[in-house]
């Protein structure tokens, strides 16, 4: 994997973890918007899972 690919994937993985953390924080601080908090958490988990599989497959080909 090239260095620029590694940096992009790392930043996207950090973004997905920020989505999960932000969703939990929104859930704790604002009880009225439970659905939007859950949607943000699910999007973060989905993005993290997709990027993890992508990273695993690209490392496996190398």
N, C-alpha and C positions, 0 to 999 in steps of 0.2 A: 504494500500500500504506500502510495506516495505521501509525502509530508502534508501537502495541501489537502488531500483527501482525509487524512487523519485529523487535521485541524477542523475541517468542516464537520465531520462526523462527531467530533468531540464537542463542538459548540452546539450542535443540534441535540446531542444527548443531554447537555447541560440545560438547554431550553426546555426539553421535555420534563426534566426533574423540577425545573422552576414552575412549570404548569401544574405539576402534582402538588408541590408545596403551596403554590398560590391558591389552588383549589381548596386544600385543607384549611388554609388561613382564612379564606373567604367563608368557608363553612362554619368555622369557629366564631368568627367575628360578626357575621350577618346571618342569623337564623332564617330570615325571610326568603333567601334566595338559595334554597337547598338544591333545586334542580340545576341551576346554572353552575353551582359549585361541583356537583357530581359530573356534569358534562365536561367541565374543565379537567377534572381529575382523570376521567376516562380517556379524554383526548391525550393527556400527558402519558398515561400508561400505554396507550396504543402506539403513540409515536416512539416511546422508548423501546417497546417490544419490536417494532418494525426496524428501527435503526440497529438494535442489537443483533437481529437476524441478518441484516445487511452486512454489518461489520464482521460477523462470524463467517458468512459465506465468502466475503472478499479475502479474509485472512486464510481461509481454508484453501482457496484457489492458489494462493501464493505458495 
